[in-house]
Amino acid sequence: MRRVLILLAAGLAACTAAEPNPSAPACGADGYQSLVGSPLAAVTLPAELPQRVIRPGEIVTMEYRADRLTIDVDEAGTITGVRCG
């Protein structure tokens, strides 16, 4: 019985949410907030910057990457938000 409880406790401990890595590099979204309201077509970002553009109705994955710049765009192609993830 004791062995079962130990295995159960170990199994439940493995189900806890992963903590975000504080040492992971941030994407620097604060430096890109001035892009909000600009047309996406007029924006050039550094090629080495991990980035993704999310358009209305687009299906995206939910994984969080602190080093990736996520750009939200409306139907007209205007940037509505900039954030890490």
Secondary structure, DSSP 8 states (H G I E B T S, - for coil): -HHHHHHHHHHHHTTS-----TTS----GGGGGGGTTSBGGG----TTS-EEEE-TT--------TT-EEEEE-TTSBEEEEEE-
